[in-house]
Amino acid sequence: MEEKSRVQELKEVRKKHPRVKKDDKVIVIAGKEKGKIGTVLKVDSEKGRAVVEKVNVVKKHARPGPQTAQGGIIEKEGPLNISNLMIVCNKCAEPTRIGMRRLEDGAKVRVCKKCGEPMDG
């Protein structure tokens, strides 16, 4: 078995940090749910996936147990790939790409590429 070089090991470990965060308003730009808008409920940066409210709803069959008192068919949101989501700007209300800018006090904020307004607080 051949040894991996240090560069290959670093590339495997380092993941790209997603710009999508919890409570962001996003639109789905690809897949069967294309065009739907919802709020991000959860982001899994390891797998590069996000769960969006009322998007990609799947039916899961559950048996009665300690967590679920009654069994049956449960509808819940399934995860989507982050690459299929685009953030909707609060100010201009359009799907946009995200840039990063450093403020005077040194804080980094996400910025709308269309209108230039900060997205965070």
N, C-alpha and C positions, 0 to 999 in steps of 0.2 A: 504494500500500500504506500503510495507516494505521500510525502509530507506537503502540507499546504504552506504557502508562503505567508509571511506576516500580513501583507497587504490583503490577501484573500480572506484571512481570518477577520481583519478589521471590517471589511466590506460586509461580511455575513452578520457581524454583531450590530453594526450601526444601521439603524432604521431611519427613514425620513419621517420627521415629526409632522403629523397631520395639522393642517391649518383649520380644520373643522373642529369646533368645540361644542360642548353640551349647551343646549338652549339657543343654538344658532338656527335661523330660519334658512332652510335649504330647498332647492328644487332638484328633482331627479332629471339628469340630462341624457341617460341611456338606459336601455333595458325595457322590460315589459311595463314598468311603472313610470315611464318617461312622461314628464310634464307635471307630475304631482308635487305639491308643495307641503312641507311639514316642518316640525321642530325636532331637532336632534335630541334624543333621549339619553343615548349612551354612545361613547366612542371607544373602540378597541384599537389602540395604536399599534399593538403587536401584530395583529392580523390585518390591519388597514381597513377595518369595517366600522360602520356606524348603524345604529338603530334609529329610524325616523318614525315619528308619530303618524299613525294611520297610513303608512306606506309599507308595501311588501307584507301584507297581512297573511299569515299562514295558519292552517288549522292543525292542531296537535291533539292527538287522542290521549287522554289522561285517565289513569285508573284511580279509584278512590284510595286515599292513603292519609298519612299524618298531615301533610301540607295541604292537600286538596280533599276536603270533606266529601265532595260529590264528584264522581268521575264524569266523563263525557268529552265532548269536542270543545276544546278551548281555542279561541282565536287570539293570536298575539303577533306582534311585529317581528319580522325576521331581519337579520342584518344585511346591509347593502355595502358594496365596495365604495370606499371614499372617493375613488376616481370617477364614479358615476354621479356624484353630488356636486352642486355648485351653490355657493353661499349667496343669499339674496340680501342686498344692502338695505339697512334700516332707513337711510335718508332718501336714496333715489329709487328704491323699491324695484331694482332690476337685478337679475343674476349677474354676478361679477367675479372676477379673479381677485385674489387678495395679495396685497403687498405689505411689507413691514417697514415701519418708520420708528425712529427713536425720538422721543420728546425731549424738551429742554431739561426736564428733571431726570433724564436717563432711562425712563421706562420705555419698553418696546410695545408698540400697539399695532394691530392689524388695520390696514387701510384699504378702502374701496378703490380699485383701479379706475373706475369710471368717474366718480365724483370727488375722490380724494379725501373723503370724510373718514375719521377714525371709527372703527367698528366696535371697539371695546370701550365700555363705560365712559 
